[in-house]
Every structure is written in C-alpha cells, then in structure tokens.
Amino acid sequence: MLNMMTESPEYLTIQAAADVLNTNRRRIWQLVKDGQLQAIENPLDRRSKLILCGDVARFIKFANIKKP
C-alpha cells in the first residue's frame, strides 16, 4: 500500500531568509515585492509571512550568491 502522507515543504520566516541570504528584512520584503521571492501567510500567526526554503535556494543559485 502506498503511503499517502507526503512531507510538508519547509518554510523560513522573513528574518531567517534574511539570515540565509546575509541581508536584512527590508531587502527580503523588496525581493517579495519585486516577485523574486514569494511569501505566504503563516497559518499559525497571520501577522507574519513565510518563504519556501526551496525558493531561497533557487534565488541563491540564480543570483550566484556565495554563503559566508
């Protein structure tokens, strides 16, 4: 029998995404506004937003950002 449960995607907070990209929250919001990253509403706290880890990884690859 196939397991119908799938792993849920991993998300980062705006601050965590800023830390990964070695930038600040303002820059992350600008990337969201420009459509380079997509933010979704946090279902546990509607005041905050989340970004898919995969989106951040693709941005790093596309932008050729070097991790510190």
Secondary structure, DSSP 8 states (H G I E B T S, - for coil): ----------EEEHHHHHHHTTS-HHHHHHHHHTTSS-EEEETTEEEEEEEEHHHHHHHHHHHT----
